[in-house]
């Protein structure tokens, strides 16, 4: 079972990943590419640049290509395509689009965590956050990107989200 969790910053993705893996220890969590790249010495601009989003996109593709069977990904390549679009850029090549489709097809479930008024927004980059959220939702419901991937869009308080994912997956 491969679960991807997508959404703008400050929507509760990491909290959801932690809740899922604590309830189901057989699920391994995969940290978001930002964290992994930073640990490897990558220096991000503040705010992140399109080059930073491309680096995260490519790192996310590599993570999804790994054959692990029971994982929850904190962010997916789709997140970074949405951030690119929100910052006025898009994928650089048809090969990137094909790689995106292939990586996303490896998921059993894509959990989308949109912005909700239930959580206070983080103080940084409100306009980027809103634009990313809109771009992500457009991508999620574009049949050409997620051909056949099951999508669960979560709304509501943090404490009920893991239950909704478990119910959708019959865990």
C-alpha positions as CSV (number, residue, x, y, z in Angstrom):
1,X,0.0,0.0,0.0
2,X,1.5,3.3,-1.2
3,X,-0.1,6.5,0.1
4,X,0.8,10.0,-1.0
5,X,-0.2,13.0,1.0
6,X,-0.4,16.4,-0.9
7,X,-1.2,19.9,0.0
8,X,0.1,23.4,0.6
9,X,2.3,24.2,3.5
10,X,0.6,24.4,6.8
11,X,-2.4,22.1,6.0
12,X,-1.5,19.2,8.3
13,X,0.2,16.8,5.9
14,X,3.0,15.9,8.2
15,X,0.7,15.5,11.2
16,X,-1.5,13.1,9.1
17,X,1.6,11.1,8.0
18,X,2.7,10.8,11.7
19,X,-0.8,9.8,12.8
20,X,-1.1,7.1,10.1
21,X,2.3,5.6,10.8
22,X,1.8,5.6,14.6
23,X,-1.5,3.8,14.2
24,X,-0.1,1.3,11.7
25,X,3.5,0.6,12.5
26,X,3.8,-1.5,9.3
27,X,3.6,1.7,7.3
28,X,6.9,3.6,6.9
29,X,6.9,7.4,6.5
30,X,9.0,9.1,3.8
31,X,9.8,12.7,4.8
32,X,9.2,15.5,2.4
33,X,12.0,16.2,-0.2
34,X,12.7,19.6,1.4
35,X,13.9,17.9,4.6
36,X,15.9,15.3,2.8
37,X,17.6,17.7,0.4
38,X,18.4,20.1,3.3
39,X,20.0,17.1,5.2
40,X,22.1,16.6,2.1
41,X,23.3,20.2,2.1
42,X,21.0,21.7,-0.4
43,X,20.5,25.4,0.3
44,X,17.0,26.7,-0.5
45,X,16.2,30.3,-1.4
46,X,13.7,32.1,0.9
47,X,11.1,31.9,-0.5
48,X,12.0,28.9,-2.6
49,X,12.8,29.6,-6.2
50,X,11.5,27.6,-9.2
51,X,14.9,25.8,-9.3
52,X,14.3,24.8,-5.7
53,X,10.8,23.4,-6.6
54,X,12.4,21.5,-9.5
55,X,15.0,20.0,-7.2
56,X,12.2,18.9,-4.9
57,X,10.2,17.6,-7.8
58,X,13.0,15.4,-9.0
59,X,13.8,14.2,-5.5
60,X,10.1,13.3,-5.0
61,X,10.2,11.3,-8.3
62,X,13.2,9.4,-7.1
63,X,11.4,8.6,-3.8
64,X,8.3,7.3,-5.5
65,X,10.4,5.1,-7.9
66,X,11.7,3.1,-4.9
67,X,9.9,-0.2,-4.6
68,X,8.7,0.1,-1.0
69,X,5.3,-1.4,-0.5
70,X,3.9,0.0,2.7
71,X,4.7,3.7,2.7
72,X,3.2,7.1,3.3
73,X,4.9,9.9,1.4
74,X,4.8,13.4,2.9
75,X,4.4,15.2,-0.3
76,X,4.3,14.0,-3.9
77,X,5.7,15.3,-7.2
78,X,2.3,16.8,-7.8
79,X,2.9,19.2,-4.9
80,X,6.0,20.7,-6.6
81,X,4.3,21.0,-10.0
82,X,1.6,23.0,-8.2
83,X,4.2,25.2,-6.5
84,X,5.9,25.7,-9.9
85,X,2.6,26.8,-11.4
86,X,1.9,29.0,-8.4
87,X,5.2,30.7,-8.9
88,X,4.6,31.3,-12.7
89,X,6.6,28.3,-14.0
90,X,5.8,24.8,-15.2
91,X,7.6,21.6,-15.9
92,X,10.5,21.9,-18.2
93,X,9.9,19.0,-20.6
94,X,7.5,16.3,-21.8
95,X,9.8,13.8,-20.0
96,X,9.0,15.5,-16.7
97,X,5.3,15.2,-17.4
98,X,5.7,11.5,-18.3
99,X,7.8,10.9,-15.2
100,X,5.1,12.7,-13.1
101,X,2.3,10.5,-14.5
102,X,4.4,7.3,-13.9
103,X,5.3,8.2,-10.4
104,X,1.8,9.2,-9.4
105,X,0.5,5.9,-10.9
106,X,2.6,4.0,-8.4
107,X,0.3,5.3,-5.6
108,X,-2.7,3.3,-4.3
109,X,-4.2,6.5,-2.8
110,X,-3.5,10.2,-3.1
111,X,-4.7,12.1,0.0
112,X,-5.2,15.7,-0.7
113,X,-5.2,18.1,2.2
114,X,-6.5,21.5,1.0
115,X,-6.4,24.7,2.9
116,X,-9.2,24.8,5.5
117,X,-10.4,27.6,7.8
118,X,-10.1,25.1,10.7
119,X,-6.3,25.5,10.8
120,X,-4.7,28.9,11.3
121,X,-2.5,29.8,8.3
122,X,1.2,29.9,8.7
123,X,2.6,33.4,8.6
124,X,4.8,32.9,5.6
125,X,3.9,33.2,1.9
126,X,0.1,33.4,2.2
127,X,-0.3,34.3,-1.5
128,X,1.9,31.5,-2.7
129,X,0.1,29.0,-0.4
130,X,-3.3,30.0,-1.8
131,X,-2.1,29.9,-5.4
132,X,-0.4,26.5,-4.8
133,X,-3.6,25.1,-3.2
134,X,-5.6,26.2,-6.3
135,X,-3.1,24.8,-8.7
136,X,-2.9,21.5,-6.8
137,X,-6.7,21.1,-6.9
138,X,-6.7,21.8,-10.6
139,X,-4.0,19.1,-11.2
140,X,-5.7,16.6,-9.0
141,X,-8.9,16.8,-11.0
142,X,-7.1,16.8,-14.3
143,X,-7.8,13.3,-15.7
144,X,-4.6,13.3,-17.7
145,X,-2.3,13.6,-14.7
146,X,-3.8,11.1,-12.3
147,X,-5.2,8.5,-14.6
148,X,-6.8,6.0,-12.4
149,X,-5.3,7.0,-9.1
150,X,-7.8,7.0,-6.2
151,X,-8.1,10.4,-4.6
152,X,-9.3,11.2,-1.1
153,X,-9.8,15.0,-0.4
154,X,-9.8,15.6,3.4
155,X,-11.6,18.5,5.1
156,X,-12.3,18.8,8.8
157,X,-10.3,18.7,12.0
158,X,-6.9,17.1,12.2
159,X,-8.0,14.4,14.7
160,X,-10.4,12.8,12.3
161,X,-8.2,12.7,9.2
162,X,-6.3,9.5,9.9
163,X,-9.7,7.8,10.5
164,X,-10.9,8.9,7.1
165,X,-7.8,7.5,5.4
166,X,-8.0,4.2,7.3
167,X,-11.6,3.9,6.3
168,X,-10.9,4.6,2.7
169,X,-8.2,1.9,2.7
170,X,-10.0,-0.5,5.0
171,X,-7.1,-0.5,7.5
